[in-house]
Structure formats: structure tokens, C-alpha cells
Amino acid sequence: MAKTILITGASSGIGEASARVLAQRGHRVFLGARRTERLEALTAEITAAGGTAAHRRLDVTDAADVHAFTAAARAEYGSVDVVVNNAGVMPLSPIDALKVDEWDRMIDVNVRGVLHGIAAALPIMREQGGGQFVNVASVGGLVVSPTAAVYCATKFAVRAISEGLRQESDGSIRVSVVSPGVAESELAETITDESAREAMRDYRSVSIPASAVGESIAFAIEQPRSVDVSEIVVRPAASPL
């Protein structure tokens, strides 16, 4: 059954790849990100291939903008069946580098962005009688590594928020966490600390395609309504973490 699926951070990486995967499987995708030129190109590509897609500029750190994005998706397709809270940033650095602005940015995007997505869509899903959140965390939400303390903290938070929402649901709202290991994306490009950047080059020498994460998201979405795939970890087979 085709669903209306909202994807944040859809202009690149996991969000972009997931949009392609889900559209190819017959779902209606509504894409959000700040880089509208990329959204336009992706929407045109999906539509040309016979899929159903639309987009709107989105800043997940702005609660009002997330509400407007969600309302626009509902107006376009008539429902909000799934929200994939994917937008994220990863400017790693040692804590003693004191990059406070970068800490704040990670908290705003990675944590508040997820909360804003939930706040905007949950009342609609309650009204509809059901829905699903797929929150993209990370293996960094399972273990902590040097230079990644704040990033990992945000991803631990995503898992905690998701589990709390799942426990509070009466079963009509499904909640899935997808935690990727190293996947092809632009996340590492946000690292400004040179030591962390160099370490990440080595760590990312083995990766999986972003589409593999998209397939995991599709798996969680396409289970029967009575089945909640609570958590998926997907990573390179050769990854040590």
C-alpha cells in the first residue's frame, strides 16, 4: 500500500537515496531540505521515472517551518503517513577544542530537529488513527568515540526520544530507529577540526551506499501495521564498530 512519506535532509546522502528507494517502491515522497535546487532536481528525477514526489524548503531547527512543511505535505497528498527524521550534522572535534557553536548546531539539528518533526506530525497521525516515525540515529548512538562526544550524545538522545514515544503510543503510532554505520554521505564535510577530519578519513575508508540505509528504512515502513520494527543497525560488514 502506497504511503505519504516526509523526508527531512533529503537533498543529499541518506535522505536523497531513501527518497529514490521509497519512490521506486511506489510511495509518495515529500522532500525537505535547505538546498532547494537539489530538491528540485531530485523531484524532477523521481517524477520522470514515474514516481510521485514534491518538495518544500525546510529548516528543521525552525519549529514553525517544520509545521508548515508538514501541513504542505498533507495538503499535497491528503495524509502524513510516515515522517523520516533524517536531517543531521556531524562537525566532530575534541571537547577541549571548545567549539561551542558547533555543539549548539548539532543539538539544534540532530535533537531539536527530530522533536520538531514529531511535534508537527504527531497530532495529524493521531487524527488519522495511525502513522509512523522513522528516526535516523547512528552507531554513534550506541558507542562513544574520541572527538564524537557531543555528536554521540545527540544520537543517544534520538534513540531515547524514540523509545519514549514508542512506549507512550497505544500501538497506532509506530516508531523505528535506523542507526547507520559509515554510509556514503556529506556528513564528514561539516568537520572543521583538522585532527577529527583526518581520523574520519581513515574511519570512512570502508562504507556502504546510502541506498542500503534507504532499503532498511523501507523495510521498517513496509511491515504490517501490527509490527513495529523498533531498531535497525546497518553498517559495513567489515566495520569494527
Contacts in CASP RR format, 6 or more apart in sequence:
PFRMAT RR
TARGET T0000
AUTHOR 0000-0000-0000
METHOD contacts of the structure
MODEL  1
MAKTILITGASSGIGEASARVLAQRGHRVFLGARRTERLEALTAEITAAG
GTAAHRRLDVTDAADVHAFTAAARAEYGSVDVVVNNAGVMPLSPIDALKV
DEWDRMIDVNVRGVLHGIAAALPIMREQGGGQFVNVASVGGLVVSPTAAV
YCATKFAVRAISEGLRQESDGSIRVSVVSPGVAESELAETITDESAREAM
RDYRSVSIPASAVGESIAFAIEQPRSVDVSEIVVRPAASPL
2 26 0 8 1.000
2 27 0 8 1.000
2 28 0 8 1.000
2 52 0 8 1.000
3 27 0 8 1.000
3 28 0 8 1.000
3 79 0 8 1.000
3 81 0 8 1.000
3 82 0 8 1.000
3 221 0 8 1.000
4 27 0 8 1.000
4 28 0 8 1.000
4 30 0 8 1.000
4 73 0 8 1.000
4 74 0 8 1.000
4 77 0 8 1.000
4 78 0 8 1.000
4 79 0 8 1.000
4 80 0 8 1.000
4 81 0 8 1.000
4 82 0 8 1.000
5 22 0 8 1.000
5 27 0 8 1.000
5 28 0 8 1.000
5 29 0 8 1.000
5 30 0 8 1.000
5 81 0 8 1.000
5 82 0 8 1.000
5 83 0 8 1.000
5 84 0 8 1.000
5 221 0 8 1.000
6 29 0 8 1.000
6 30 0 8 1.000
6 32 0 8 1.000
6 69 0 8 1.000
6 70 0 8 1.000
6 73 0 8 1.000
6 80 0 8 1.000
6 82 0 8 1.000
6 83 0 8 1.000
6 84 0 8 1.000
6 121 0 8 1.000
7 15 0 8 1.000
7 18 0 8 1.000
7 19 0 8 1.000
7 22 0 8 1.000
7 29 0 8 1.000
7 30 0 8 1.000
7 31 0 8 1.000
7 32 0 8 1.000
7 84 0 8 1.000
7 86 0 8 1.000
8 15 0 8 1.000
8 32 0 8 1.000
8 33 0 8 1.000
8 58 0 8 1.000
8 60 0 8 1.000
8 83 0 8 1.000
8 84 0 8 1.000
8 85 0 8 1.000
8 86 0 8 1.000
8 87 0 8 1.000
8 113 0 8 1.000
8 117 0 8 1.000
9 15 0 8 1.000
9 32 0 8 1.000
9 33 0 8 1.000
9 58 0 8 1.000
9 60 0 8 1.000
9 86 0 8 1.000
9 87 0 8 1.000
9 88 0 8 1.000
10 16 0 8 1.000
10 18 0 8 1.000
10 19 0 8 1.000
10 29 0 8 1.000
10 31 0 8 1.000
10 32 0 8 1.000
10 33 0 8 1.000
10 39 0 8 1.000
10 42 0 8 1.000
10 55 0 8 1.000
10 86 0 8 1.000
11 31 0 8 1.000
11 32 0 8 1.000
11 33 0 8 1.000
11 34 0 8 1.000
11 35 0 8 1.000
11 38 0 8 1.000
11 39 0 8 1.000
11 42 0 8 1.000
12 33 0 8 1.000
12 35 0 8 1.000
12 38 0 8 1.000
12 185 0 8 1.000
12 186 0 8 1.000
13 183 0 8 1.000
13 184 0 8 1.000
13 185 0 8 1.000
13 186 0 8 1.000
13 210 0 8 1.000
14 86 0 8 1.000
14 136 0 8 1.000
14 180 0 8 1.000
14 183 0 8 1.000
14 185 0 8 1.000
14 210 0 8 1.000
14 213 0 8 1.000
14 214 0 8 1.000
15 84 0 8 1.000
15 86 0 8 1.000
15 210 0 8 1.000
15 214 0 8 1.000
16 38 0 8 1.000
16 42 0 8 1.000
16 210 0 8 1.000
17 209 0 8 1.000
17 210 0 8 1.000
17 211 0 8 1.000
17 213 0 8 1.000
17 214 0 8 1.000
18 84 0 8 1.000
18 86 0 8 1.000
18 210 0 8 1.000
18 213 0 8 1.000
18 214 0 8 1.000
18 217 0 8 1.000
18 218 0 8 1.000
19 29 0 8 1.000
19 31 0 8 1.000
19 42 0 8 1.000
19 46 0 8 1.000
19 53 0 8 1.000
20 42 0 8 1.000
20 45 0 8 1.000
20 46 0 8 1.000
20 211 0 8 1.000
21 211 0 8 1.000
21 214 0 8 1.000
21 215 0 8 1.000
21 217 0 8 1.000
21 218 0 8 1.000
22 29 0 8 1.000
22 214 0 8 1.000
22 217 0 8 1.000
22 218 0 8 1.000
22 221 0 8 1.000
23 29 0 8 1.000
23 46 0 8 1.000
23 49 0 8 1.000
23 51 0 8 1.000
23 52 0 8 1.000
23 53 0 8 1.000
24 49 0 8 1.000
24 51 0 8 1.000
25 218 0 8 1.000
25 222 0 8 1.000
26 51 0 8 1.000
26 52 0 8 1.000
27 52 0 8 1.000
27 221 0 8 1.000
28 52 0 8 1.000
28 53 0 8 1.000
28 77 0 8 1.000
29 46 0 8 1.000
29 52 0 8 1.000
29 53 0 8 1.000
29 54 0 8 1.000
30 53 0 8 1.000
30 54 0 8 1.000
30 55 0 8 1.000
30 56 0 8 1.000
30 69 0 8 1.000
30 72 0 8 1.000
30 73 0 8 1.000
30 76 0 8 1.000
30 77 0 8 1.000
31 39 0 8 1.000
31 42 0 8 1.000
31 43 0 8 1.000
31 53 0 8 1.000
31 54 0 8 1.000
31 55 0 8 1.000
31 56 0 8 1.000
32 39 0 8 1.000
32 55 0 8 1.000
32 56 0 8 1.000
32 57 0 8 1.000
32 58 0 8 1.000
32 69 0 8 1.000
33 39 0 8 1.000
33 55 0 8 1.000
33 57 0 8 1.000
33 58 0 8 1.000
33 87 0 8 1.000
34 57 0 8 1.000
34 58 0 8 1.000
34 59 0 8 1.000
36 55 0 8 1.000
36 57 0 8 1.000
39 55 0 8 1.000
39 56 0 8 1.000
39 57 0 8 1.000
40 55 0 8 1.000
42 53 0 8 1.000
42 55 0 8 1.000
43 53 0 8 1.000
43 54 0 8 1.000
43 55 0 8 1.000
46 52 0 8 1.000
46 53 0 8 1.000
47 53 0 8 1.000
54 73 0 8 1.000
54 76 0 8 1.000
54 77 0 8 1.000
56 68 0 8 1.000
56 69 0 8 1.000
56 72 0 8 1.000
56 73 0 8 1.000
58 65 0 8 1.000
58 66 0 8 1.000
58 69 0 8 1.000
58 87 0 8 1.000
59 65 0 8 1.000
60 66 0 8 1.000
60 85 0 8 1.000
60 87 0 8 1.000
60 109 0 8 1.000
60 112 0 8 1.000
60 113 0 8 1.000
60 116 0 8 1.000
60 117 0 8 1.000
61 108 0 8 1.000
61 109 0 8 1.000
61 112 0 8 1.000
61 113 0 8 1.000
61 116 0 8 1.000
62 116 0 8 1.000
63 112 0 8 1.000
63 116 0 8 1.000
63 119 0 8 1.000
63 120 0 8 1.000
66 113 0 8 1.000
66 116 0 8 1.000
66 117 0 8 1.000
66 119 0 8 1.000
66 120 0 8 1.000
67 116 0 8 1.000
67 119 0 8 1.000
67 120 0 8 1.000
69 120 0 8 1.000
70 80 0 8 1.000
70 83 0 8 1.000
70 117 0 8 1.000
70 120 0 8 1.000
70 121 0 8 1.000
70 124 0 8 1.000
71 120 0 8 1.000
73 80 0 8 1.000
74 80 0 8 1.000
74 124 0 8 1.000
79 124 0 8 1.000
79 128 0 8 1.000
80 121 0 8 1.000
80 124 0 8 1.000
80 125 0 8 1.000
80 128 0 8 1.000
80 131 0 8 1.000
81 128 0 8 1.000
81 131 0 8 1.000
81 132 0 8 1.000
82 131 0 8 1.000
82 132 0 8 1.000
82 133 0 8 1.000
82 134 0 8 1.000
82 221 0 8 1.000
83 117 0 8 1.000
83 118 0 8 1.000
83 120 0 8 1.000
83 121 0 8 1.000
83 132 0 8 1.000
83 133 0 8 1.000
83 134 0 8 1.000
84 134 0 8 1.000
84 136 0 8 1.000
84 217 0 8 1.000
85 113 0 8 1.000
85 114 0 8 1.000
85 117 0 8 1.000
85 118 0 8 1.000
85 133 0 8 1.000
85 134 0 8 1.000
85 135 0 8 1.000
85 136 0 8 1.000
85 158 0 8 1.000
86 136 0 8 1.000
87 109 0 8 1.000
87 113 0 8 1.000
88 106 0 8 1.000
88 109 0 8 1.000
88 110 0 8 1.000
88 136 0 8 1.000
88 187 0 8 1.000
89 105 0 8 1.000
89 106 0 8 1.000
89 109 0 8 1.000
89 110 0 8 1.000
89 187 0 8 1.000
89 190 0 8 1.000
90 106 0 8 1.000
90 151 0 8 1.000
90 187 0 8 1.000
90 188 0 8 1.000
90 190 0 8 1.000
90 191 0 8 1.000
91 99 0 8 1.000
91 102 0 8 1.000
91 105 0 8 1.000
91 106 0 8 1.000
91 151 0 8 1.000
91 190 0 8 1.000
91 191 0 8 1.000
91 192 0 8 1.000
91 193 0 8 1.000
92 147 0 8 1.000
92 148 0 8 1.000
92 151 0 8 1.000
92 191 0 8 1.000
92 193 0 8 1.000
92 196 0 8 1.000
92 197 0 8 1.000
92 199 0 8 1.000
92 200 0 8 1.000
93 99 0 8 1.000
93 102 0 8 1.000
93 147 0 8 1.000
93 191 0 8 1.000
93 192 0 8 1.000
93 193 0 8 1.000
93 195 0 8 1.000
93 196 0 8 1.000
94 146 0 8 1.000
94 147 0 8 1.000
94 193 0 8 1.000
94 195 0 8 1.000
94 196 0 8 1.000
95 149 0 8 1.000
95 150 0 8 1.000
97 193 0 8 1.000
99 192 0 8 1.000
99 193 0 8 1.000
102 150 0 8 1.000
102 192 0 8 1.000
103 150 0 8 1.000
106 150 0 8 1.000
106 151 0 8 1.000
106 154 0 8 1.000
107 150 0 8 1.000
107 154 0 8 1.000
110 151 0 8 1.000
110 154 0 8 1.000
110 155 0 8 1.000
110 157 0 8 1.000
110 158 0 8 1.000
111 154 0 8 1.000
111 157 0 8 1.000
111 158 0 8 1.000
111 161 0 8 1.000
114 135 0 8 1.000
114 158 0 8 1.000
114 161 0 8 1.000
115 161 0 8 1.000
117 133 0 8 1.000
118 133 0 8 1.000
118 161 0 8 1.000
118 165 0 8 1.000
121 133 0 8 1.000
122 173 0 8 1.000
125 131 0 8 1.000
125 132 0 8 1.000
125 172 0 8 1.000
125 173 0 8 1.000
126 172 0 8 1.000
126 173 0 8 1.000
129 172 0 8 1.000
130 172 0 8 1.000
130 173 0 8 1.000
130 225 0 8 1.000
131 172 0 8 1.000
131 173 0 8 1.000
131 174 0 8 1.000
132 173 0 8 1.000
132 174 0 8 1.000
132 175 0 8 1.000
132 176 0 8 1.000
132 220 0 8 1.000
132 221 0 8 1.000
133 162 0 8 1.000
133 165 0 8 1.000
133 173 0 8 1.000
133 174 0 8 1.000
133 175 0 8 1.000
133 176 0 8 1.000
134 176 0 8 1.000
134 177 0 8 1.000
134 178 0 8 1.000
134 217 0 8 1.000
134 220 0 8 1.000
134 221 0 8 1.000
135 158 0 8 1.000
135 161 0 8 1.000
135 162 0 8 1.000
135 175 0 8 1.000
135 176 0 8 1.000
135 177 0 8 1.000
135 178 0 8 1.000
136 158 0 8 1.000
136 177 0 8 1.000
136 178 0 8 1.000
136 179 0 8 1.000
136 180 0 8 1.000
136 213 0 8 1.000
136 217 0 8 1.000
137 155 0 8 1.000
137 158 0 8 1.000
137 159 0 8 1.000
137 162 0 8 1.000
137 177 0 8 1.000
137 178 0 8 1.000
137 179 0 8 1.000
138 151 0 8 1.000
138 152 0 8 1.000
138 155 0 8 1.000
138 179 0 8 1.000
138 180 0 8 1.000
138 181 0 8 1.000
139 179 0 8 1.000
139 180 0 8 1.000
139 181 0 8 1.000
139 233 0 8 1.000
139 235 0 8 1.000
139 239 0 8 1.000
139 241 0 8 1.000
140 148 0 8 1.000
140 151 0 8 1.000
140 152 0 8 1.000
140 155 0 8 1.000
140 156 0 8 1.000
140 179 0 8 1.000
140 181 0 8 1.000
141 152 0 8 1.000
141 155 0 8 1.000
141 156 0 8 1.000
141 158 0 8 1.000
141 159 0 8 1.000
141 179 0 8 1.000
142 179 0 8 1.000
142 233 0 8 1.000
143 152 0 8 1.000
143 241 0 8 1.000
144 152 0 8 1.000
145 152 0 8 1.000
145 241 0 8 1.000
146 199 0 8 1.000
147 193 0 8 1.000
147 195 0 8 1.000
147 196 0 8 1.000
147 199 0 8 1.000
148 196 0 8 1.000
155 179 0 8 1.000
158 177 0 8 1.000
159 177 0 8 1.000
159 179 0 8 1.000
159 231 0 8 1.000
162 175 0 8 1.000
162 176 0 8 1.000
162 177 0 8 1.000
163 175 0 8 1.000
163 177 0 8 1.000
163 230 0 8 1.000
164 175 0 8 1.000
165 173 0 8 1.000
165 175 0 8 1.000
166 174 0 8 1.000
166 175 0 8 1.000
166 228 0 8 1.000
166 230 0 8 1.000
169 175 0 8 1.000
171 228 0 8 1.000
174 225 0 8 1.000
174 228 0 8 1.000
174 229 0 8 1.000
175 228 0 8 1.000
175 230 0 8 1.000
176 217 0 8 1.000
176 220 0 8 1.000
176 221 0 8 1.000
176 228 0 8 1.000
176 229 0 8 1.000
176 230 0 8 1.000
176 231 0 8 1.000
176 232 0 8 1.000
177 230 0 8 1.000
177 231 0 8 1.000
177 232 0 8 1.000
178 213 0 8 1.000
178 216 0 8 1.000
178 217 0 8 1.000
178 220 0 8 1.000
178 231 0 8 1.000
178 232 0 8 1.000
178 234 0 8 1.000
179 231 0 8 1.000
179 232 0 8 1.000
179 233 0 8 1.000
179 234 0 8 1.000
180 208 0 8 1.000
180 213 0 8 1.000
180 216 0 8 1.000
180 233 0 8 1.000
180 234 0 8 1.000
180 235 0 8 1.000
181 208 0 8 1.000
181 233 0 8 1.000
181 234 0 8 1.000
181 235 0 8 1.000
181 236 0 8 1.000
181 239 0 8 1.000
181 241 0 8 1.000
182 203 0 8 1.000
182 204 0 8 1.000
182 206 0 8 1.000
182 207 0 8 1.000
182 208 0 8 1.000
182 235 0 8 1.000
182 236 0 8 1.000
182 239 0 8 1.000
183 207 0 8 1.000
183 208 0 8 1.000
183 209 0 8 1.000
183 210 0 8 1.000
183 212 0 8 1.000
183 213 0 8 1.000
183 234 0 8 1.000
184 207 0 8 1.000
184 208 0 8 1.000
184 209 0 8 1.000
184 210 0 8 1.000
185 210 0 8 1.000
188 197 0 8 1.000
188 200 0 8 1.000
188 201 0 8 1.000
188 204 0 8 1.000
191 197 0 8 1.000
191 200 0 8 1.000
206 236 0 8 1.000
206 238 0 8 1.000
206 239 0 8 1.000
207 236 0 8 1.000
208 234 0 8 1.000
208 235 0 8 1.000
208 236 0 8 1.000
212 234 0 8 1.000
213 234 0 8 1.000
216 232 0 8 1.000
216 234 0 8 1.000
219 229 0 8 1.000
219 232 0 8 1.000
220 229 0 8 1.000
220 232 0 8 1.000
223 229 0 8 1.000
235 241 0 8 1.000
END
